[in-house]
Amino acid sequence: MRDLGFAARALGLALAVLTVGACRGGCARGGADGGEAIESGVAADGALAAFDSRLVVHDCAGLGPPARPCATDHAPWDALLEAGERLTEVPAMHRPPEGAWWAPLDTALAQASSAPLERMKTSERIALQNTALFLSLEARGKKDDLAARAMALVRRLAFPSATRPQSNEPDVGLDEWLGPRTAWIERSRGSVPLLHEVLHESTRVVRLVRTPLLRANFSQLVAVDDRGDPFVTSVVGSIEIRRGDARDAAACVILPSAARLRCELGAGLEAVTDVQSLPNSHFLGHEASGAVRCNQCHDTPSSGFDVALGTFDLDAGATADDLAARRALVLDRLRAALAK
């Protein structure tokens, strides 16, 4: 019966994909994907596109902060902090994972559970609590003992309600990837949950922007205070970029780095250098060639990306209200999940 319930949820996600619309690099394992537009500025290899029109080059060259020394020490919570993206594989499996799949997360959670709060930067604490929250919600009904232990860590890392680090704006380090935010044009699909938000169990608020050089989506992590109330923070969960409007525009996926978060470099994010390390999720499909399957979701050459995804630019007067509505939508969904 549990497998049937999981299959029903997977079907619901597939339908949400068609309704929500966005690809984080492609639709893995044949799943349709949807959500937010991530187009952006350097032409990709035309021969690759001609070989398989779903594929685009993954190329992060020139993006992000200049190289400089960063933290080399390791903390007990690093493994769990970086493991959150793997949880997006679960809905793409079509049945609950086997016990062995959970084992690395189980080990990482055990290592993180005694994390000394006094040693943690606020951004690390937010990121760790967010990952534990995502793990607890994703493991619920599949690995209940793990879900309970993860929720215990969420509570241990909870922020005092009177001094919680709430922020509507992302880390200033994000500008090192996307350019100055004064040049960002915010985009929207209206008040519908984006696929990335659904697959992250409403533990992230996703934003869509474009600049003169790129289009991207990025996420801000949600934390929980000591009353159990969720709130949005400045910590960035990930970025996905397309470097131009062309259907063969190169993509770049940027994911959390415990070391960079600790030394406050590039909003705690690092560009993926090997696409084989990406999760096999609905939106991070990739090939052994080093290409990603962006156009499996975004390929609508006759109409254009934006029409297919239903995204549109927001004028300056509408941006604040739209973002407030999107944050409220995600937080309300998360509150409902936490109340179960």
Secondary structure, 3 states (H helix, E strand, C coil): CHHHHHHHHHHHHHHHHHHHCCCCCECHHHCCCCCCCCCEECECCHHHHHHCCCCEEECCCCCCCCCCCCCCCCCCCHHHHHHHHHHHHHHHHCCCCCHHHHHHHHHHHHHHCCCCHHHCCHHHHHHHHHHHHHHHHHHCCCCHHHHHHHHHHHHHCCECHHHCCCCCCCCHHHHHHHCCHHHCEEEECCCCCCHHHHHCCCCEEEEEEECCCEEEEEEEEEEEECCCCEEEEEEEEEEEEEEECCCCECEEEEEECHHHHHCCCHHHEEECCCHHHCCCCCCECECCCCEECCHHHHCCCCCCHHHHHCCEECCHHHHHHHHHHHHHHHHHHHHHHHCC
